[in-house]
Amino acid sequence: MKIVLITIGKTNEKYLIEGISDYQRRLKHYTNFDMIEIVHFKNAKNFSESELMQKEGELILKQIKNSDHLVLLDDKGKDFTSQKFAQKLQQWMLSGKKRLVFVVGGAYGFSEEIYKRGNEKLSLSKMTFSHQMVRLFFVEQIYRGYTILNNEPYHHE
């Protein structure tokens, strides 16, 4: 199974880029992982929140295949412990899906079309994090999930 993380906008903080790259490198041992960064609109300030969500939604949908299992990273989603997330990761792997796609929305969330297309919603925390930090946190959690499933010493209970 291939895992894809779709994000809106670029990560421009060096420390986050380095952290994300480190976990992407580590993940190669376990799975085929890819990140797709959808570039922000240059004139985004000229759009209303709903127009911006709509335009971002259209760009997200262009990256999604009909057969993809789409998980929206959303503050209204289900939250998991790292152990439970690892179990969920294993369920997704055993489901036979070819691509598991996670999406981090833009600053205002997802368009209605994205919510309709999504198969599940997952929350990383009840707190709000910058969209750039979420990428690092989430890639680390995928890596942590694989180490838990392989009984490796990375995660401690």
Buried (B, 14 or more C-beta within 10 A) or exposed (E): BEBBBBBBBEBEEEEBBEBBBBBBEBBEEBBEBEBBBBEBBEEBEEBEEEEBBBBBBEBBEEEBEEEBBBBBBBBEBEEBEBEEBBBBBBEBBEEEBEBBBBBBBBBEBBBEBBBEBBEBBBBBEEEEBEBBBBBBBBBBBBBBBBBBBEEEEEBEE
